[in-house]
């Protein structure tokens, strides 16, 4: 029984470390993007065009479903519109909101497609010349989702910044350098402050800069 309890504790600690590792990685990548905005924009454009071509190749050679493939291509066209004002984004803009909807829709539609493969009728399968359809392997499905469904939305999430340069204090100082608030940095920062607040309620101070002036 003690071993089972130990396994639960280990799982919880492992999950916490995994979340912290992902948060640290997001923060670091967001910092890199802020310093290399133009190369990141060019890279994302090339990546989107490459994925669109890949979908067309899958449609031609692997007989992917036409409607679902065209839907994904349209989704990447919408993702591309987010790069017009890169790295800034209006969180309430129709393009950004539509992109969020398309990301979720693409995930569930392709998951349903791979989870329910087409099975020909029995009379077709009993024919002597019947060739069974090829079922993608687990590795192929994971690669498809990682490269063609999740990669660009994740890259956009890390790269795009909240459009805070329209605030009054930015308009009063047009010569100041625009400040990028990366979405990933905002998320990680809010999560960090939330953890600090919880620790203070229990009498622990985790923030090394709490109560001091940071320059």
C-alpha positions as CSV (number, residue, x, y, z in Angstrom):
1,X,0.0,0.0,0.0
2,X,2.8,2.4,0.8
3,X,4.4,1.6,-2.6
4,X,1.1,2.6,-4.3
5,X,1.0,5.9,-2.4
6,X,4.6,6.5,-3.4
7,X,3.7,6.0,-7.1
8,X,0.9,8.6,-6.8
9,X,3.4,11.1,-5.2
10,X,5.9,10.4,-8.0
11,X,3.3,10.9,-10.7
12,X,2.3,14.2,-9.2
13,X,5.9,15.4,-8.9
14,X,6.6,14.3,-12.4
15,X,3.6,16.1,-13.8
16,X,4.6,19.3,-11.9
17,X,8.1,19.1,-13.3
18,X,6.8,18.5,-16.8
19,X,4.5,21.6,-16.6
20,X,7.4,23.7,-15.3
21,X,9.7,22.5,-18.1
22,X,7.1,23.3,-20.8
23,X,6.6,26.7,-19.3
24,X,10.3,27.5,-19.2
25,X,10.7,26.3,-22.8
26,X,7.8,28.5,-23.9
27,X,9.3,31.5,-22.1
28,X,12.7,31.0,-23.6
29,X,11.4,30.5,-27.2
30,X,9.3,33.6,-26.8
31,X,12.4,35.6,-25.8
32,X,14.2,34.3,-28.9
33,X,11.3,35.3,-31.2
34,X,11.2,38.8,-29.8
35,X,14.9,39.3,-30.7
36,X,14.5,37.7,-34.2
37,X,11.1,38.9,-35.4
38,X,11.7,39.1,-39.2
39,X,13.4,35.8,-39.5
40,X,10.6,34.2,-37.5
41,X,8.0,35.7,-39.8
42,X,9.7,34.4,-42.9
43,X,10.1,31.0,-41.3
44,X,6.4,30.8,-40.4
45,X,5.4,31.8,-44.0
46,X,7.6,29.2,-45.5
47,X,6.3,26.6,-43.0
48,X,2.7,27.4,-43.9
49,X,3.3,27.1,-47.6
50,X,5.1,23.9,-47.1
51,X,2.3,22.4,-45.1
52,X,-0.3,23.4,-47.7
53,X,1.8,21.6,-50.4
54,X,2.1,18.6,-48.2
55,X,-1.7,18.4,-47.8
56,X,-2.0,18.5,-51.6
57,X,0.5,15.7,-52.0
58,X,-1.4,13.6,-49.4
59,X,-4.6,14.3,-51.3
60,X,-3.1,13.1,-54.6
61,X,-0.9,10.2,-53.5
62,X,-2.5,9.0,-50.3
63,X,-6.2,9.6,-51.3
64,X,-6.9,11.8,-48.2
65,X,-10.5,13.0,-47.9
66,X,-11.1,16.0,-50.3
67,X,-13.4,18.0,-48.1
68,X,-11.3,17.6,-44.9
69,X,-8.1,18.4,-46.8
70,X,-9.5,21.5,-48.3
71,X,-10.8,22.6,-44.9
72,X,-7.3,22.3,-43.5
73,X,-5.8,24.2,-46.4
74,X,-8.4,27.0,-45.8
75,X,-7.4,26.9,-42.1
76,X,-3.7,27.6,-43.0
77,X,-4.8,30.4,-45.3
78,X,-6.5,31.9,-42.2
79,X,-3.4,31.3,-40.1
80,X,-1.4,33.1,-42.7
81,X,-3.5,36.3,-42.2
82,X,-2.1,36.5,-38.6
83,X,1.3,37.4,-40.1
84,X,0.2,40.7,-41.7
85,X,0.9,42.6,-38.5
86,X,3.4,40.1,-37.1
87,X,4.3,39.8,-34.2
88,X,1.3,41.9,-33.0
89,X,-2.2,40.5,-32.8
90,X,-5.5,41.8,-31.7
91,X,-7.0,39.2,-29.4
92,X,-10.5,40.3,-30.3
93,X,-9.9,40.4,-34.1
94,X,-12.1,38.1,-36.3
95,X,-9.0,36.5,-37.9
96,X,-7.5,35.5,-34.5
97,X,-10.8,34.2,-33.1
98,X,-11.4,32.2,-36.3
99,X,-7.9,30.8,-36.1
100,X,-8.6,29.5,-32.6
101,X,-11.8,27.9,-33.8
102,X,-10.1,26.3,-36.8
103,X,-7.3,24.9,-34.6
104,X,-9.8,23.0,-32.4
105,X,-11.9,22.0,-35.4
106,X,-8.9,20.6,-37.3
107,X,-7.8,18.5,-34.3
108,X,-11.2,16.9,-33.7
109,X,-12.0,16.4,-37.4
110,X,-8.7,14.6,-38.1
111,X,-9.0,12.7,-34.9
112,X,-12.4,11.4,-36.0
113,X,-11.0,10.6,-39.4
114,X,-8.2,8.4,-38.1
115,X,-10.3,7.0,-35.3
116,X,-13.0,5.8,-37.7
117,X,-11.3,4.5,-40.9
118,X,-13.5,3.6,-43.8
119,X,-14.3,-0.1,-44.0
120,X,-15.7,-1.4,-47.3
121,X,-18.9,-3.4,-47.4
122,X,-18.7,-7.2,-46.9
123,X,-19.4,-8.0,-50.6
124,X,-16.5,-5.8,-51.6
125,X,-14.1,-7.4,-49.1
126,X,-15.1,-10.9,-50.3
127,X,-14.0,-10.2,-53.9
128,X,-10.9,-12.1,-55.0
129,X,-9.2,-8.9,-56.3
130,X,-10.0,-7.0,-53.1
131,X,-7.0,-5.0,-51.7
132,X,-7.6,-3.8,-48.1
133,X,-7.1,-0.1,-47.5
134,X,-3.9,0.9,-45.8
135,X,-4.4,1.8,-42.1
136,X,-1.9,4.5,-40.9
137,X,0.4,3.4,-38.1
138,X,0.5,5.1,-34.7
139,X,3.8,6.8,-35.5
140,X,2.4,8.1,-38.8
141,X,-0.7,9.5,-37.1
142,X,1.4,11.2,-34.4
143,X,3.7,12.7,-37.0
144,X,0.7,14.0,-39.0
145,X,-0.8,15.7,-36.0
146,X,2.6,17.0,-34.8
147,X,3.7,18.5,-38.1
148,X,0.5,19.3,-40.0
149,X,-2.1,20.1,-37.2
150,X,-0.3,21.4,-34.2
151,X,3.1,22.8,-35.3
152,X,2.0,26.1,-36.9
153,X,-0.7,27.0,-34.3
154,X,1.8,26.3,-31.5
155,X,4.5,28.4,-33.3
156,X,2.0,31.3,-33.8
157,X,1.0,31.1,-30.1
158,X,4.6,31.4,-29.0
159,X,5.5,34.1,-31.6
160,X,2.5,36.4,-31.6
161,X,2.4,39.3,-29.1
162,X,-0.4,41.2,-27.5
163,X,-0.9,44.5,-29.3
164,X,-0.2,46.8,-26.3
165,X,1.6,49.5,-28.3
166,X,-1.8,51.1,-28.9
167,X,-2.1,52.0,-25.3
168,X,-1.9,55.8,-24.4
169,X,1.6,55.7,-22.9
170,X,2.9,54.2,-26.1
171,X,1.2,56.9,-28.2
172,X,2.7,59.6,-26.1
173,X,6.2,58.3,-26.8
174,X,6.4,57.4,-30.5
175,X,10.1,57.2,-30.5
176,X,10.2,54.5,-27.8
177,X,10.9,51.0,-28.9
178,X,7.8,48.9,-29.2
179,X,7.5,46.4,-26.4
180,X,6.4,42.8,-27.3
181,X,4.3,41.0,-24.8
182,X,4.4,37.5,-26.2
183,X,1.3,35.4,-25.6
184,X,3.4,32.6,-24.2
185,X,5.3,35.1,-21.9
186,X,2.0,36.5,-20.7
187,X,0.6,33.1,-19.9
188,X,3.7,31.9,-18.1
189,X,3.9,35.2,-16.2
190,X,0.3,34.9,-15.0
191,X,0.9,31.3,-14.0
192,X,4.0,32.3,-12.1
193,X,2.2,35.1,-10.2
194,X,-0.6,32.7,-9.4
195,X,1.8,30.2,-7.9
196,X,3.5,33.0,-6.0
197,X,0.1,34.1,-4.6
198,X,-0.8,30.6,-3.5
199,X,2.6,30.1,-1.8
200,X,2.2,33.4,0.2
201,X,-1.2,32.1,1.5
202,X,0.7,29.1,3.0
203,X,3.4,31.4,4.5
204,X,6.1,30.8,1.8
205,X,7.7,33.4,-0.4
206,X,8.9,31.9,-3.7
207,X,9.5,35.2,-5.5
208,X,13.2,36.2,-5.1
209,X,12.4,39.8,-6.1
210,X,9.4,40.3,-3.8
211,X,9.6,43.6,-1.9
212,X,12.6,44.8,-3.8
213,X,13.0,47.2,-6.7
214,X,14.1,45.4,-9.9
215,X,15.8,47.5,-12.5
